[in-house]
Amino acid sequence: MIHGVKNVPVKSNPLEDQGKMPLFEALVHYAKQDVTPFDVPGHKMGAQLDPLKEVLGDMAMRMDVNSMKELDLLSHPQTVIKEAQELAAKAFGADHAYFLVNGTTIGILAMMMAVCKPEDTLLVPRNAHKSVMEGIVLSGARPVFIQPEIDYHFGISHNVSVANVKRTLEEHPETKALLVTYPTYFGTMNDLTEICRIAHEKNVTVIVDGAHGAHLGFMPDEMTDPMSAGADAVTVSMHKTGGSLTQSSLLLINQDRIPAKMIQKVLNMLQTTSANYLLMSSLDVARRELVLHGKQRYRELKTVVEEAIKAIESGSRYEVLKADYVKDQFHQSYDWTKLVIRVNGIGLTGFEVYRLLKEKYGVQMELAEGYVIMGVISGSDTKESIDRLVFALREIEKSFGKNDVLMSTQVIADQVNELVLCPRDAFYREQESIAIEDAVGRISADTLMIYPPGIPLVIPGERISEDVVRQYHYYEDTFGNVLTETKEANHITVIKENA
Ligand SMILES: Cc1ncc(COP(=O)(O)O)c(C=O)c1O
């Protein structure tokens, strides 16, 4: 069965259509023709890009083309892009799907701008990605932040609780929309079906940052994906876990509360007029792969991952985040394709183990935090790739492990920053750069964060607390690179006083 029954037409074999790749096929057909290009791109099928052509191959160059009649136009899709988007919509159980060529970032901005007018109230988890914070500035929405559940044992935050969402909705009856991150970067999922029900009862639109959940509807475990849960709009990074090329994402909508016309209009404001065909056609290919083979592949992988978790934990001081723990402690569900490994038991920070894995064993993890490292398992993984990680972890414990468990009170921020100004107002105020040591009490015009995961310690409009400064130093000391908007070391941009 194709995921999301709602829009699947009654046909003898709905998978038949999902075998098609209209955009990819049209692009390959064009690239194989004997065409003399007098249109852009000016590299003219790679004529002056020999080193790149040598590595990527002639076809990759010939497929990097601009819009034309037979290849359709992303901003006004009529033929092959339209068909490819319709297939994606069916595969994900949405009324409409839109191809994105600037990642989920652009989808988040578009969803927020299509739903919120300036001054509309938007509920947002405080551990949302920076693109959400930027969407708040662009849309002019008034954010009300919801604190996520904090996990002191693993030193990370999980999803916001249903009770917290419910309470915040009751406290803010003027709410226009609610944004949910689902799943979180670390793979936790709240009861989105219940959240959608509560929100819709109050006529609140639910938009979802599904950056890390493109695969959810194609898992054998029947994990609830945002469209099935009843979300009004979701953007998924197909390039993160859906198998397409980096930067390609999908925006999906159920149009009961969100007019398709408005989404297209906002996307046309935000996206390039020269959408990359390699990226778009990779969405067509990855969608087909997920629908046709996703369940089988994830079923096989699950057994491999379960065995790997046993091997990582057996006789070691590592601990892996698991569904039962997340359910018991936080009443949330868990996506097992995120391998969150608590490593502070061997006396090292996540950042140290992350570096050792890369430098000594050639293993590139997705990210690290004070106590954990995190790896993303995708349909492209194999027993061999996962075994390599397991082997490296065991070697690291043997060769570099220390006797004491490493604990720090700075690993997780659990203080709520005071929001003094609307982020959009802060953005337009006069600003200055000052030493971070002198910034306590000032209103930030900056976004401090480490990337990944890109979750800000402070955002424009929030008061800088002692805790923020302490966290800044913690990340500088352990991770080494806190991103700020100012170029001067250990400085932060703040709102000018009395300006
Ligand atoms: C939770 C979350 N949302 C949104 C994004 C943005 O996605 P993209 O990189 O596809 O623009 C990211 C990227 O890391 C993310 O982690």
The ligand as an ORCA input file, in Angstrom:
! r2SCAN-3c Opt
* xyz 0 1
  C      15.409     20.422     12.597
  C      15.860     21.009     11.285
  N      15.001     21.753     10.575
  C      15.350     22.310      9.410
  C      16.602     22.133      8.875
  C      16.948     22.777      7.575
  O      16.991     21.786      6.580
  P      17.820     21.964      5.233
  O      19.255     21.768      5.584
  O      17.254     20.892      4.346
  O      17.551     23.333      4.717
  C      17.539     21.356      9.577
  C      18.900     21.157      9.048
  O      19.793     20.654      9.663
  C      17.160     20.791     10.819
  O      18.023     20.069     11.537
*
